Amino acid sequence: MDVDALLDRIGAKPPAAPTGAALSALHRAYARTMPSEDYDIHLGVPISLHLDDIADKMIRRRRGGYCYELNGLLAGFLRELGFDVTLFSAFTLDEDGNRGPDFDHLRLLVDTFDGLFLADCGNGASWIEPVPLRPGVHGHVRLQRDGDLWWSSERRHDGRWEPSWAWYPRPRELAEFAERSRYHEHDPNSYFVARRFAVLPTRDGRISLLNGVFSEIEHGVRIDRRVDAVQERSLLAERFEIVLDRPWRPLAVEKSSAAS
């Protein structure tokens, strides 16, 4: 991996030591530069979980990705900088205890001189900082534990806690996420197949494109506007630094609208 090129892309310096403060600075810079996006699915470009391919896509071609790509690259990047990183398989867990499929999300555990932290830059721009691995409230994230089972919730704008992901502390390899990644890439019931999106946190909020709607949140104020394909492509380049060289395939809802 070209660590210097990635450091340059995110505007960060190599840490003097693998400390909690260094992890926070790197996590913040990475999250605010590398967009969560799934345009390759809608371009018909195969998604690879080989680290060299992810690095080529996100460093050389300056793209983003979804959780397996974003956190997969982040894991390799942090390891190159001297951090000890473990990959976890995360799954949904509802209030009744029903759990979703394994490998539905990739989350990282990072060992620093200041203790263990969870890192997650592939969660739809909702985590800017890493979270200490201990039960309790850490900013807008709450961690809970029952034996080996851990789960997190996130506080929304109305103060409500919404469950996000659960996991067991069993180390995984990136290749183990490939089958679930293929599901998300191809299955009609996949969240990603049904949604064309890009999202990026900013210093005062976040920007996003979702199925042709551009949203900007700044200081808690949200503005939405629908855009056409030309405007969408322009916004991708100007606001997300995503330059696409081919048209994307219309979503089912867009095909339906065109037919009517």
Secondary structure, DSSP 4 states (H G I P E B T S, - for coil): --HHHHHHHHT----SS--HHHHHHHHHHHHTTS-EE-HHHHHTPPP---HHHHHIIIIIS---B-HHHHHHHHHHHHHHTT-EEEEEEEE-B-TTS-B--TTSEEEEEEEETTEEEEE-S-STT---S-EESSSEEETTEEEEEETTEEEEEEE-TTS-EEEEEEE----B-GGGGHHHHHHHHH-TTSHHHH--EEEEEETTEEEEEETTEEEEEETTEEEEEE--HHHHHHHHHHHH----SSPPPPPHHHHHHHH-
